Amino acid sequence: MPARLDAFHLETPAGFRFCVERTPADRGRLRGTIVHVHAFAEEMNKSRRMVALAAEAWARDGWRVLQIDLGGCGDSAGEFADASWEGWLEDVRLAHRWAAAQGDGPVWLWGLRLGALLACEAAARFRLDCGLLLWQPVTSGKQHLQQFLRLLKAAQVVGKAGGADADMPPQQRLAKGETVEVAGYDISPALAQGMEAARIDALPAAPRVHWFQVAAGAAAPAPAIERLAADCRTRGVDLHVHAVVGPAFWQTQEIELAHDLLTQSRQALGAGQAVPA
């Protein structure tokens, strides 16, 4: 039976955040709430289909799934140029608070790419009571931003971007306090500074963490993930690393689906698996 679909505005001091809520047709069997923290910029758009399929599947499995558009993104209030890392952290905190207030079981933060890094930082900073479900996490916000800024250089090479400061690296322009437009997205200094400082050096002490790495073929976990796993073992963090085969759907030219990722993610939270007390 299809899940029930509702949309609403979550009011925040910085303006409303557009939310989509999926719930099982039979609300009497709710297992808890999964809050999706979306990817950055165009990766968010590329992954919409995959995220929607996962949300629908989890709702059929008995979970409430909340998708929130962060400030300045999607259909939420504000412009992307006004977005900041601190503001997005606050959005995640408020979404978690809303989910916890429903009182229907455990809360999971489900982050994709930069959203996974954002979810980890929010969970650690605000000491959120939640599990973490991480899809292809970005471990360095600085590196992710640098890769994104390269799109501006590529556009300049083919003559699609210019202006008086075309010869000045975008990092320098951001450091001067300028907003930089890249591929249709206005990156503010506040957002850039927050991203550059964000790293997953250690996972927060969440009751359970599922970390999913997607690759075109079978691959061993990267050394950085192995170091994180070792750190988690010493701190008692219940980390489960999953290597799944599939396309990089968040960046492929055509819309693609990672079926193995969806299957294993459902299994990770299957059978009403709750976050241990």
C-alpha positions in Angstrom: 0.0 0.0 0.0 1.5 3.4 -0.9 2.7 5.6 1.9 0.8 8.8 2.9 2.5 11.9 1.6 2.1 15.4 3.2 3.9 18.7 2.7 4.2 21.5 5.3 6.3 24.4 6.4 8.5 24.0 9.4 8.7 27.5 10.9 12.1 28.6 12.1 13.5 32.0 13.3 15.1 32.3 9.8 12.0 31.6 7.9 10.0 28.5 6.9 11.6 25.3 5.8 9.7 23.3 3.2 9.2 19.7 4.3 7.8 16.5 2.8 6.6 13.9 5.2 5.9 10.3 4.3 4.2 7.9 6.7 2.9 4.4 6.5 -0.6 4.0 5.4 -1.1 2.3 8.8 0.2 4.9 11.3 -0.3 2.4 14.0 2.8 0.5 13.1 5.3 3.5 13.0 8.8 2.4 13.9 10.4 5.8 14.2 11.4 8.8 12.1 14.2 9.2 9.4 15.2 12.8 8.7 16.9 13.3 5.3 19.7 15.9 5.1 20.2 16.5 1.4 23.3 16.9 -0.8 24.9 20.1 -1.9 23.9 22.2 -4.9 23.4 20.2 -8.1 24.0 16.9 -6.3 20.8 17.5 -4.5 18.9 17.7 -7.8 20.7 14.7 -9.3 19.7 12.6 -6.4 16.1 13.5 -6.0 14.8 10.3 -7.7 16.9 8.0 -5.6 16.1 9.8 -2.4 12.3 9.7 -3.2 12.4 6.0 -3.9 14.3 5.3 -0.6 11.9 7.5 1.3 8.9 5.8 -0.2 10.4 2.3 0.6 11.1 3.2 4.2 7.6 4.5 4.7 6.2 1.3 3.4 8.6 -0.5 5.9 6.9 1.4 8.7 9.1 4.5 9.1 8.1 8.2 9.0 10.5 9.9 6.6 11.0 13.7 6.7 12.7 15.5 3.8 13.6 19.0 4.6 14.9 21.7 2.2 17.6 23.5 4.0 17.6 27.3 4.1 17.9 28.9 0.7 17.5 25.5 -1.0 14.6 23.9 -2.9 11.3 25.4 -1.8 12.4 26.8 1.6 12.5 30.5 2.4 15.6 32.5 1.6 18.1 32.7 -1.2 21.1 30.3 -1.7 23.3 33.4 -1.4 22.1 33.9 2.1 22.8 30.3 3.2 25.4 29.6 5.8 26.8 26.4 7.4 25.7 27.6 10.8 22.2 28.2 9.5 22.1 24.7 8.0 23.2 23.1 11.2 20.4 24.9 13.0 17.9 23.6 10.3 19.1 20.0 11.1 18.7 20.6 14.8 15.1 21.9 14.4 14.2 19.0 12.0 15.5 16.5 14.6 13.5 18.3 17.3 10.4 18.1 15.2 11.0 14.4 14.6 11.7 13.6 18.3 8.5 15.5 19.3 6.4 13.0 17.3 7.2 10.4 20.0 6.9 7.4 17.6 10.2 5.8 18.3 13.9 6.4 17.4 15.2 9.2 15.1 17.7 8.6 12.4 19.6 11.4 10.5 20.0 10.2 6.9 22.6 12.3 5.2 23.7 12.2 1.6 27.2 13.5 0.6 27.7 16.9 2.2 24.4 16.3 4.0 26.1 13.4 5.8 28.9 15.7 7.0 26.3 18.2 8.1 24.3 15.5 10.0 27.5 14.3 11.8 28.4 17.8 12.9 24.9 18.6 14.0 24.6 15.4 16.0 28.0 16.1 17.7 27.4 19.8 18.4 23.9 19.5 19.7 24.3 16.1 21.2 21.3 14.8 19.3 19.8 11.5 20.3 19.8 9.7 17.0 21.3 7.1 14.8 23.2 8.1 11.7 22.7 6.7 8.2 25.3 8.1 5.9 25.3 7.8 2.1 28.7 8.4 0.4 29.7 10.9 3.1 31.9 13.9 2.3 34.7 13.8 4.9 36.2 17.2 4.1 34.0 20.2 3.5 37.1 22.1 2.3 37.9 19.6 -0.4 34.2 19.4 -1.5 34.1 23.2 -1.8 37.3 23.3 -3.8 36.0 20.7 -6.2 32.8 22.7 -6.7 34.8 26.0 -7.2 36.7 24.3 -10.1 33.4 24.5 -12.1 33.9 28.2 -12.2 37.4 27.9 -13.6 36.1 25.4 -16.2 33.4 27.9 -17.2 36.0 30.7 -17.5 38.1 28.5 -19.8 35.2 28.0 -22.2 34.2 31.7 -22.0 31.0 31.3 -20.0 32.1 33.2 -16.9 34.1 36.3 -16.6 33.9 39.8 -15.1 36.4 42.1 -13.5 37.7 39.5 -11.1 37.8 36.6 -13.6 41.6 36.2 -13.1 41.3 36.1 -9.3 40.8 32.6 -7.8 37.4 32.2 -6.2 39.0 31.3 -2.9 40.6 34.8 -2.8 37.4 36.5 -3.7 35.6 34.6 -0.9 38.4 35.6 1.5 37.8 39.2 0.5 34.2 38.9 1.6 32.7 38.6 -1.9 29.9 36.2 -2.9 31.0 33.9 -5.8 28.6 32.6 -8.4 29.4 29.0 -9.5 27.2 27.0 -11.9 24.1 29.1 -10.9 24.7 29.0 -7.2 25.8 32.0 -5.2 28.4 30.9 -2.5 28.6 33.3 0.4 31.8 33.8 2.5 29.8 32.5 5.5 28.9 29.3 3.7 32.4 28.8 2.4 34.0 29.4 5.8 31.7 26.9 7.4 32.3 24.2 4.8 36.1 24.7 4.9 36.1 24.1 8.6 33.9 21.0 8.5 35.5 17.5 8.6 34.7 14.0 9.7 37.7 13.3 11.8 35.7 11.3 14.3 32.1 10.2 14.3 29.8 11.4 17.1 28.9 9.0 19.8 25.7 8.0 18.1 24.1 4.7 19.3 24.5 3.3 15.8 26.1 4.5 12.5 25.6 2.9 9.1 28.2 4.2 6.6 27.5 3.3 2.9 30.2 3.6 0.2 29.1 3.3 -3.4 31.5 2.1 -6.1 31.2 0.8 -9.7 32.8 -2.4 -8.6 33.8 -4.2 -5.4 36.4 -2.1 -3.4 38.0 -2.3 0.0 37.2 0.6 2.4 39.5 3.6 2.0 42.3 4.1 4.6 40.4 7.1 6.0 37.4 5.0 6.7 39.5 2.3 8.3 41.0 4.9 10.6 37.5 6.1 11.5 36.4 2.5 12.2 39.4 2.0 14.5 38.6 5.2 16.4 34.9 4.2 16.7 35.9 0.8 18.2 38.0 2.5 20.9 35.2 4.9 21.7 32.4 2.4 21.7 30.6 3.8 18.6 28.6 1.1 16.9 29.8 1.7 13.3 28.8 -0.5 10.4 30.6 0.1 7.0 28.8 -1.1 3.9 30.4 -1.3 0.5 27.8 -1.4 -2.2 28.0 -1.6 -6.0 26.2 1.1 -8.0 26.5 4.3 -10.0 27.4 7.7 -8.5 23.8 8.8 -9.0 24.5 12.1 -7.3 26.7 13.2 -10.2 25.9 11.1 -13.3 24.8 12.9 -16.4 21.6 10.9 -16.6 19.3 10.1 -13.7 20.5 6.7 -12.3 19.6 4.4 -9.4 21.8 2.5 -7.0 19.5 -0.5 -6.3 22.0 -2.3 -4.1 22.4 0.8 -1.9 18.6 1.0 -1.5 18.3 -2.7 -0.7 21.1 -2.7 1.9 20.0 0.5 3.5 16.5 -1.0 4.0 18.1 -4.1 5.5 20.2 -1.9 7.9 17.0 -0.4 9.3 14.8 -3.4 8.6 12.6 -5.4 10.9 11.9 -2.3 13.0 15.5 -2.0 14.1 15.6 0.6 16.8 18.4 2.7 18.2 19.7 1.0 21.4 19.1 2.9 24.6 
